[in-house]
């Protein structure tokens, strides 16, 4: 509903701007009418326009009022306090000032004395004087200016309220309105001084308008060139640059040419945070690993199950990459080899809480692995569950082309059963469409009746919420985002929705009849399981979405909504029209800013953080907080009542507000959201940083270290 209201308001503003511009032009051209009949007709139409313009204006105000009744203030403050007045005030001025002037003009036309020897259609000088009054013309021209200003605020939302960003457009609106009044006052005086008013020739009016437009175009071009030059990313940008958000105060870091942050940290007097170097190894290289893997990245063509050939980037020559299966607590060593990926690559273990040096984006804590180079990751798998790995380096291309795979961490006390594991990694291949791994058709397999089945669902797509529906048996959701559900309930006629990076484990006992997992509510893509290889794919029934907020049974958690949090953060996700790297785009913003101007969210080791995440935009936004699984406390004011809902890939729909909590226990720099490449390349790139971090890396086009 919120997204629909936003789109309707935007459409109404565009419509009102168009018709109010037409009305303003009509009002200013009354002075160029040469006969009485046309003047009577035009004034009558302007009276109609004065009331017709109020209809979309009232609808805009109604939307703001409706939002005020249904949503939190962050969703409607700008619409009620900025958009609506910018539209309502000119309408009021039209009724109070312009309409009385129109009635006076019509009365003059009606009572106009015509001399018998004159042309009966001719207009007398007082009529032109009335048509030239600023009070008649300017209110109609004021309205499109107000609507245009409201449109600017709709496309560049000033949320959270930043008074300078609000004051400048409002001041410009007032200034242009005053300038129009002054211009029309001069014109009115010129008409009043004339003994006989002569309508200016069309070519003179066209020449004057051309000159005005040329001046305006020159000014806009100059401002645009300046803005474009300012929009380019710097050649080198420290990960510590930008505004530090402490939640209750804001401070600017000391900035040198390379963004060195160390001096400020050395001089801290308000924090007990110790200095930590990001290049210090967390696990000694001398300790022997329990599991070793090698991933070799290379380009090659791969055939999907339908026979389609796609150009892919592969790990070990396959898509997806090989499954990595380890035990909880084991020391894992993964050697990454870049054979021919020119852009470089790194590895991120999505959902696994690891030191950032082993689990992050290049330039945040280490450099990209370039062609013919290798890098060895070493980490201890402390969490059991379903995870996945991918390359966040140039991730929009790397992940989309196939550099990803499954990581499964088995619990230490796993009961040995004959459970059948089925990995379902859904992905959209360029030129190949949606597939499960390399299978873009229905995958058929035989499963003996009575077999416990665990299907590990992973959505690897960028900016796509995927739907999964199990048909043919009851099932349970055993885990979400790698975290086990306490006492999961039995489900039927229920589908799961997973956002980008989201995972879910569903379990069931194979019945004696076929079972079908549908992807995207399609009968043409999924996994078809039968006891004997026979049977037909069933129809997909009507289902409802699983609500994790109410699913499972409550159990003890490290903290809850009623505890005293050390720090409260507010993260407002939105979109705004802006320039990024020289191009106009719809940018994703965090607290009103797009990368690289987004704030650093600064925390200390051991703090208990509460974050309120708001999606003001009209697109769904996946919001992970890398390295820190969050406990969902509430959604849209409704508290969590089921099993503790731990997540690393929240799906914020338009109008959603989530309250989450997490413990700051990973002293590193964390870039979020990097598993969602379109967000990062369109401005949304937040940094969670710990006080006391040193040995900063710099983000640059080459992605090489700069200390």
C-alpha positions, -999 to +999 in steps of 0.1 A: +000+000+000+028+024+009+045+020-025+012+025-043+005+057-024+040+070-032+035+063-069+001+079-069+014+110-053+043+113-078+018+108-107-005+135-092+024+159-089+035+154-125-001+158-137-006+189-116+026+204-128+015+199-164-019+214-161-008+243-138+019+252-164-008+254-190-029+275-168+000+298-160+007+303-198-030+310-204-030+337-177+001+354-190-013+355-226-045+373-218-026+405-227-021+392-262-058+387-270-071+412-296-109+409-295-136+409-269-151+375-277-118+356-272-111+375-240-145+365-225-139+329-235-103+328-220-113+344-187-142+319-184-118+290-190-093+304-164-121+305-138-127+268-147-089+261-143-089+277-109-112+251-096-100+222-117-065+226-104-078+221-068-088+185-075-053+169-079-040+193-052-067+180-027-058+145-037-021+151-028-031+165+006-054+135+011-026+111+005-005+129+031-033+128+056-040+091+049-003+083+054-004+103+087-031+079+099-014+047+088+023+051+090+051+063+113+061+100+110+092+092+090+070+081+061+048+112+059+065+142+076+079+157+043+047+150+025+025+167+051+048+196+060+065+203+027+047+188-003+011+197+007+018+234+017+038+239-016+007+228-035-020+242-012-006+277-007-006+286-045-041+272-048-052+294-019-036+325-035-053+317-068-087+317-051-080+347-029-061+369-053-064+358-089-101+348-090-113+382-077-091+399-104-107+376-130-142+386-119-133+422-121-119+417-157-151+399-167-172+427-153-152+452-173-158+431-204-195+429-197-200+466-191-175+478-217-188+509-236-185+505-274-185+535-296-206+530-327-178+540-350-153+516-335-149+479-342-174+462-319-149+435-312-121+459-301-109+460-265-104+492-245-072+501-226-087+494-191-093+458-201-056+453-210-047+470-178-068+445-159-053+416-178-018+428-170-023+429-132+003+407-113-024+396-090-042+378-119-011+363-135+014+355-108-008+331-087-013+309-117+025+309-124+032+304-087+014+270-087+037+252-112+067+266-093+053+252-060+045+218-076+080+217-092+095+224-058+074+196-043+084+173-071+121+181-062+115+171-026+096+140-037+126+129-059+152+141-034+136+135+000+150+156+028+147+128+053+160+128+080+152+165+080+182+186+069+171+222+072+197+236+048+186+211+021+150+222+027+157+260+030+176+264-003+148+251-026+121+269-006+142+301-008+145+297-046+108+291-049+101+324-030+128+343-050+114+332-084+079+341-073+090+376-062+109+380-095+077+371-115+057+396-095+083+423-102+084+415-139+046+416-143+044+448-122+067+464-147+046+452-176+015+464-159+029+499-155+040+500-191+005+491-202-010+517-178+013+545-193+001+537-229-026+558-245-032+530-269-020+495-262-004+477-291+000+439-288+037+430-293+045+413-326+049+375-323+085+376-334+094+401-306+077+379-280+095+348-294+128+367-294+123+378-258+114+342-247+144+328-265+167+351-247+152+342-213+154+305-221+190+309-232+200+326-199+182+299-179+198+271-200+233+286-196+229+288-158+215+252-156+244+240-178+270+256-156+254+242-125+251+207-141+288+207-151+298+216-116+275+189-101+288+163-126+324+170-117+316+168-080+298+135-084+329+114-094+344+091-069+378+102-057+408+083-070+414+070-035+390+070-005+398+058+029+373+034+045+374+057+075+364+088+056+330+105+061+308+114+090+309+093+121+274+084+135+276+077+172+238+075+173+235+104+198+261+127+183+279+134+150+315+141+145+338+145+115+369+124+113+402+142+108+407+141+070+441+141+053+446+136+016+446+099+021+418+098+047+441+087+075+420+080+106+448+069+129+455+103+144+419+107+157+419+073+172+452+078+190+437+110+205+404+096+217+394+107+252+358+095+251+364+058+245+382+029+260+385+012+227+419-004+221+438+001+188+434-029+165+452-035+132+431-050+104+461-067+089+470-087+120+463-124+114+435-138+136+446-175+134+483-184+133+494-199+100+512-227+119+480-243+131+470-272+109+436-269+093+409-296+097+395-290+062+412-277+031+396-265-002+409-249-034+387-227-055+400-218-090+381-190-107+381-190-145+359-180-174+343-206-196+311-215-214+287-238-195+257-257-208+224-255-188+202-286-185+180-273-214+211-272-237+215-234-236+251-222-236+260-193-212+292-174-207+300-180-170+327-173-144+332-206-126+348-220-095+366-253-104+349-253-138+314-257-125+283-236-117+275-232-089+309-237-073+316-269-053+298-275-021+319-270+010+308-291+039+326-288+073+319-295+110+312-269+136+343-257+153+367-270+126+395-248+112+389-243+075+415-233+050+404-222+015+429-213-012+415-189-038+432-190-072+424-164-098+431-178-133+417-152-156+392-128-139+406-094-149+385-075-124+399-094-095+380-114-069+376-120-032+354-144-011+326-136+013+310-163+035+276-149+037+259-154+071+290-168+088+303-145+116+340-144+109+368-118+113+365-093+085+400-101+072+387-135+062+352-124+052+348-090+035+350-067+005+384-059-010+397-025+000+378-027+033+403-050+049+424-066+021+431-064-016+414-081-045+431-112-058+441-104-094+448-128-123+476-154-115+474-145-078+462-166-049+450-158-014+444-182+015+415-178+039+417-194+073+387-193+097+370-214+123+334-223+115+317-215+148+281-216+135+261-246+123+238-240+094+233-233+057+255-205+042+269-196+008+300-180-006+305-155-034+328-129-047+319-094-036+346-079-058+326-063-087+298-084-074+271-073-098+290-091-125+309-117-105+279-132-087+256-129-117+281-148-138+285-177-114+311-171-087+291-186-058+285-219-041+271-235-009+288-237+025+273-261+050+285-263+086+272-294+103+266-293+140+291-312+162+264-333+178+246-341+145+226-373+148+237-397+121+207-404+099+201-412+062+188-377+056+189-367+020+203-332+014+192-313-016+208-279-023+185-255-042+205-224-053+182-203-075+199-179-099+191-159-130+216-165-158+221-139-184+208-154-216+196-185-197+168-173-174+160-186-139+176-219-129+184-241-100+222-241-103+228-252-139+193-268-142+168-245-160+142-273-163+125-295-137+151-316-119+138-352-113+151-375-086+141-407-069+136-407-031+126-437-011+094-434+009+102-427+046+135-409+038+141-377+058+147-349+033+163-315+040+161-290+011+185-261+016+170-231-003+194-203-012+184-172-032+216-159-050+198-134-072+203-097-071+173-076-061+148-104-065+126-119-039+121-156-049+091-178-040+094-215-031+063-237-027+064-274-016+035-294-030+025-329-020+034-331+017+035-313+050+068-299+060+086-278+086+110-249+083+140-261+103+161-230+099+162-195+085+194-178+074+214-206+090+197-202+124+176-232+138+139-226+145+128-236+179+099-262+177+089-254+141+052-260+133+039-283+106+030-264+075+009-269+044-003-246+016+024-222+026+052-207+005+085-192+015+098-158+002+135-154+003+152-121-004+187-117-020+211-138+000+184-154+021+183-191+030+159-215+045+160-252+054+128-271+049+124-307+061+099-335+056+095-373+054+092-385+019+057-399+014+047-427-010+036-402-037+054-375-056+065-342-040+073-311-060+092-280-050+082-252-073+104-221-078+085-189-087+051-206-086+060-224-119+054-260-129+084-257-153+111-251-127+117-269-095+126-303-080+103-333-086+108-362-062+091-395-066+095-430-051+098-447-085+105-420-111+069-419-122+041-394-118+029-360-130+039-326-117+010-313-096-008-280-100+004-252-077-023-245-051-032-211-036-008-205-006+000-180+020+035-167+028+053-179+060+056-152+086+088-158+106+076-132+132+050-157+144+066-191+135+079-216+160+079-214+198+096-188+220+128-198+238+156-180+256+177-156+236+208-135+246+186-104+248+151-092+241+132-061+233+129-052+270+166-049+278+185-016+280+205-012+248+238+006+248+231+025+216+202+031+193+207+035+156+182+046+130+188+035+094+165+051+068+166+035+034+152+055+005+159+065-031+167+099-046+174+112-080+210+123-082+244+121-099+268+093-093+301+091-112+289+115-138+255+100-146+220+107-134+204+078-116+179+068-090+203+064-060+197+042-030+204+062+002+210+056+038+199+084+061+196+107+031+230+101+017+244+080-011+279+064-011+305+076-006+289+103+016+271+077+038+279+079+075+301+055+093+281+038+120+306+038+149+303+013+177+325-002+204+334-038+212+308-054+235+280-028+230+244-040+227+230-022+197+194-016+187+188-006+151+155+007+137+156+001+099+130+020+078+123+015+041+109+048+029+115+039-008+091+022-031+113-008-038+120-038-016+154-035+000+175-065+013+194-053+043+222-075+057+245-064+085+276-085+076+294-102+105+265-096+129+234-117+127+205-096+140+176-106+163+143-093+149+125-076+178+095-062+159+081-055+124+058-025+118+051-022+155+042-059+160+066-078+184+082-111+175+062-139+192+076-170+177+110-187+178+138-161+181+142-148+145+179-144+137+186-130+103+214-118+081+192-110+050+162-090+060+137-081+033+123-046+039+092-041+018+082-005+010+068+010+042+083-016+065+100-007+098+121-033+116+135-031+150+165-054+154+193-060+180+228-073+178+259-075+198+290-056+186+315-085+189+334-083+156+360-056+158+364-048+121+351-026+093+319-040+078+305-030+044+268-034+040+250-044+019+276-059-004+258-091-012+233-070-030+254-056-059+228-032-074+224-015-040+261-008-038+266+004-074+235+027-070+247+044-038+238+022-008+271+012+008+271+016+046+301+010+069+298-004+104+331+005+121+346-001+155+364+026+174+401+018+177+406+003+142+440+012+125+458+001+094+430+014+071+428+004+035+416+027+008+389+021-018+403+029-053+397+018-089+427-005-086+415-020-053+451-020-041+461-014-005+470+021+006+480+026+042 
